[in-house]
Amino acid sequence: MERCDVLIIGGGPAGSTCARHLKLAGLDVVVMDKREFPRDKVCAGWVTPVVIDELELDCEDYARDRVLQPFYGFRTSMIGGEQVTTDFDEVVSYGIRRREFDHYLLQRSNAWLRLGEAIKELRHEDGHWIVNGNIITPMLIGAGGHFCPLARALGAKPGSGEHVVSAQEVEFEMTPRQLEKCRVEQSRPELFFCDDLKGYGWCVRKGKYLNIGLGREDNHKLHSHVMAFRDYLIESGKVPEDIPDKFHGHAYLLSAQKHPRPLVANNAMLIGDASGLAYPQSGEGIRPAIESALLAAETVIAADGDYRAHKLKPYEANIIARFGERTANGDATHWLPERMRNMAARKLMRSHWFSRHVLIERWFLQTNQGAIHTAADLSSA
């Protein structure tokens, strides 16, 4: 039977970031993922300069053979409404292709990779986890997204009362004709909010690649919403009429839940989408995934081989310090009739001040929080 110090389920940004830092600390780390890499991933695909900093990413090296599209602003509106343009004097985000980004981070981690291998069996025995009957480890980290097998083993029940965002998107390389027809600027992603305020669509151009998608707080008639949004983009002349019809789906948890998933147990920890940390206003999950991975790695290193639940509790405390309480307290505007909420939202969406300082800076770019690298940074972040 094979042995390792830490086994991480999931090779996305959370898993690879955690693996890299554990490897730098001298631990023997295995990353297991049911998919081969590079693989496609449903995501609008952008990262802020803070994430670049936290990842210690060499932009020049990364961009040599990959897409790293600088964004200097955004366009925002309700679907069909008047757009507000918000520009900045510096790069506020970078467009990336998740198949390139995730593969790069995973290869850079230097962990042992077991790709194309699904989790078929998890057993916790005598302070160790036995995975698929052929690998044993004293520390198991779940980074396998919404349906992570370790999250299920710790009691999570995906689809049973959890506050989930469901999304569908397509990303494709445009032909010369499509490039000529596309009116979405490379430097400005465009965001379009649904009339009922339960989700938003996006249109993000990264060089010759175009990403179109829509996410909502529930999956009721999601595909109909997505197709209506696609038709709107075509009819308004923003995108070519011959964009692909096949959109791919994904689900992820927002950070505030009525019954949050456990973050730690004996010899186990959840990070990234497996733990449910996506920002509630934007649904963005890459930065919380990266930061949870950094905090988890620090906790594992400090535990020094003693992975009982109480030794891993500092991770839970640091997550709350960074992202706030994980228990949902309800919508502060729940007492307003839906029509009044929608009217207020439409008015705010036309406000340049609201679009810049709340919608973009606070909700989508999280400029109110600086980068973290260790738990000690939390007090000054």
N, C-alpha and C positions, 0 to 999 in steps of 0.2 A: 504493500500500500504506500502511495506517495504521501509525503508530508511537506507542509509549508508553515511559516509563521502566521501568515494572514492570507485568507482567500477572499477575494472580492467578486461578487456576482454582478456583472454588468460592466461593459467597457466604454460607456459614455463619458462625458466630461467629469462627472462626479467620481466614477470608479477609477479613471485613469489619473486624475489629479491626486486622489488619495493614495493610489499605488505609487506614484512618483515620489511623494514625500516619505512614505514608509520605506521605499527602497533607499532613498538618500540617507535614512537613519540606520541602514544596515540590515533591515528585515528581509526575509525571503518571502516574496509576494507572488501570488498567482491571481490572474484576472481571468474569469471564465465568462463567456458570453455565448448565447445560443446562435448568434449571427456571425458570419464571417465579415471582416472589415477589409476595405471600406464598404459601408452600407448607407442607404438613404435613410433620412430621419425627418419626420414631419416637424418643421420649425420655420418661422419666418427667417431666422438666421442672421442675428446681429449681436455683437458684443461691445460693451462700452470700454473706454480706456481704463477704467478701474479693473475690469476683468483681465485685460491685457497685462496690467500691473500685477494682479494677484497670481496670474499664471506664469509670470516672468517670461512672457512670450517675446521672442526676438522677431519683431515685425518684418524686418528685412529678410531674414531667413525664411519665415513663413510665406511671405508673399512672392518668393522667388518662383515657386511652381504652383501656387494656390491663389484663390480669390481672397483679397482683403480690400474691400471697397470702402473708402472713407465716406462718411455721411456728415454733412454740415447742417442739416435741418430736416424738418418733417412737414408734411401737409396732412391736416386733420379735418374731419367733417363727419356729420351724420351721412349715411348712405343716401346719395341724391341731393345732399345739401351743399351750401356754399363752403368752399374750402378755405382754411386759414393756413397761411404759410408761416412757419417759425424757423428762422435762420440763426446761426451762431457764427462767431468769428474763428472758431476752431473745430477740429474734428470731435464730434460728440459720440460717435459710434462707428463700428466697422461691420460691413456686410461680409458674412462668411457662408460657405457651403458646408452644411453639417457633415456630409460624407467625407470631406477633406479635413475639416477641423477635428472631428472625433478621431479619425484615423491617425492624424498627426500627434494628438495628445496621447493616444494609446501607445503608439510606437515609441514616443519620447519617454514614457514611464519606465521603460527597461524592465518591466515585470515579466514573469513567465506568462505566456498567453495560451489559453485553451479556448480557441474560438470554434464556432460551429458546434458547440457542445451544450446541450440543454441540461438544466437541473432536473433530474428524474427522482432523486431521493435525498432528503436531508434528515440526519439523525443526530440528536444531541446526547452524548454519552460521556460521563465521567470528565466533564470539563473540556470536551472536545466536540467538534462537529465532524461527522463523516458524510462526505458528499459523493453521491453516485456510487457508493460502495468501494471507491478506489482512491480517495484522497482524504487525509485527515488533517485538521487544523485546530488550534486552540482559539482562533479568532476569525469570525465570519462577518463580513460587511456586505449588506444588501444595497446595491446600486443599480438594480434591475428595472427601474421605472415603476409605473403605476401597478403593474401586475407582478412585481418582484416576488420570486418564490420564498425568499426569507421573510418578507413582509407578511405573506400568507401564513408561514410557519409560526410567526409571532402573534397571530390573531387577526390580522387585517382581512377584511372581506370586501374586496373591490366590487363596486356596483351595488353595495348594500348600505344606503344612507350616507355615502360619502359625497362631499361637495366637489364635483368633478367638472372640469372643462373639457369638452370634446371639440376636436378641430379636424379639418380636412384641408390639405394643401397640395399644390403641384409646383415643382421646380424644374425648369427645362432650359436648354441652351437654345437661344433664338437664332433663326436663320437670318441671313442678310436682309431679306424682305421684312421679317418680323422686327428686326432691329430698327429699320427705317420707320415702321408703323408705330412703334412703342413710344408713347408720350410720357411715360414715367421716367423722371430724371434719375441718373445714377446717384446723385448726391443727396436726394430727398426721398426716403420711403414715404408711402402714403397710407394713412389709417382711416378706416371708414366704420363708424359705429352704427350698430343696428338700432332701428326705431324703438324697440322695446328695452334697449340698454342692457340686454343680456349677453352681449358679445360684440365683436368687431371683426372686420375684414382687413386685410393688408395687401399691399402690392409693393414689392421690394425688388429693385433692379440692382444686380451686382455684375457690372460689366455686361457681358453678353448673356448672362443668366437672368431669368425672371422668376420670382417666387410669388405665387398668388394663393391666398388661403383665407379661412374664416374659422373662428372659434367661438363657442357659446357655452354658457353655464350648464346646459343640458344637451342631450343628443336628439331631442324630439324634433323630427323633420329636419335634421341638420343638413342632409344632402340637398334638400329643397332650398334651404337658405343659401347654401354654397353656390348652387347653380343660378339662383336669382342674382347673387352678387357677381358671379362670372358674367352673366348676361348684361348687367348694369355696366361693368367695366368695358365690355365690347361696344355696347350701344353709345356710351359716352365718348368713345374713341380713344380711351386711355391705353388699351392693349389691342393687339391684332385679333382679328376675328377667328383665326385658326389655332388658338391655343389648345392644348390637350384637354380632353374631356375627363380623363381618369384622374381623380383626386385621391390622395391617400390619407387615412385617418389615424388619429392618436388621441389618447386621453391622459390627463394628468390632474393631480390634486392641488387645490389652492391651500395656502398656509393655514387658514382659519377653518377648523372643522368642529362639528358638534362633538364628535368622538375622535380626537386625533390618534393617529397610529403611534404605537410605542416607538421610541427612538433607540432605547437600549434594553438589553436583557443579558443574562449570563452568556458571555462569550459571543455576543452579537450586537450589531449596531446597524441602523438604517441611515442612508444619506441620499441627497438629491431627490428626484421624483419618487423614489420608493418611500420616503418619509413624508412627502407632501409639503413642499416649501415654496411653491410658485407664488409670486406676488399677487395678491387678490385683485388689484386694480388693473394690471396689465396681463396677468397670466404668464409673465416671463419667468423662465426657470433655469436658465444657464447660470446666471450669477449666484442664485441661492445654492445651486448644485455645487459650484466651485467652492463657495465659502463653507458649506457644510462639510465638504471633503477635507478642506484645510483644518477645520476644527476637529473633525473625527481623527485625522492622522495625528494631530498633536495629542489628543486624548489617549490614543493607543500607545504612542511612544512613551507618554508619562506613566501609563499603567505598568510598563516594564514586565509584561508577561502575566500579570494578574488581571484577568479579564472578567472577574465577577461583576455583576450589574452595578454594585455600589461604587466600583472603581471607574466605571464608565459614565457615571452620572454627571461629571463635569461637562461632558459633551452636551447633554440635554440642557443644562443651565446656560451654556454659552450660546446655544441655538436660540433660546428664549431671549437672552440679552441682545442678540443681534436682530432677530426677526419679530420679537414680541410674543405675547401669549398665543398659544396655538389653538385655544378654544374659541369658537365663534361666539360673538356677542350679539349677533343680529345686525341688520342694516339700520343705521341711525335715522334713515329717512322712511322707515317702514310705515310710519303713521300718516305719511302723505298719500293721497290718492295717486294711483299710477299715472293718470293723465297729467297731474300737476308735476310729478317727478319728470315726466318726459318733456313737458314744456320748459321746465327749468334747465334740463340738460341741453335742449336745443339752443336755448339762449346762451348758456355758458360756452357751448361749442363754437359760437360765433365771436367769442371774446378772445382777442389776441393775448391779453394778460393771462387769462385762465389757461389757454392753450400752451403758453410758454412755461409759466411758473408751476402749474399744477399737473396738467395732462402730460407734458413732455418731460420737464425737469424732474418732477417728484415721482410721478407714476411710472413712466417708461424708462427714464435714465437713472433714477434713484440718486440724483446728485447731492441729496442731503446726507448721504453716507459715503465715507471714504473707503479705501481698500483696507482689507485685513489680511494678515499673514499668520498671526497667532492669536490666541485668546487674550493675551495681554493688550493687543491692539483695540479690543472692544471698548475699553474705557475712553479711548480717544477718537474712535471712529465716528 
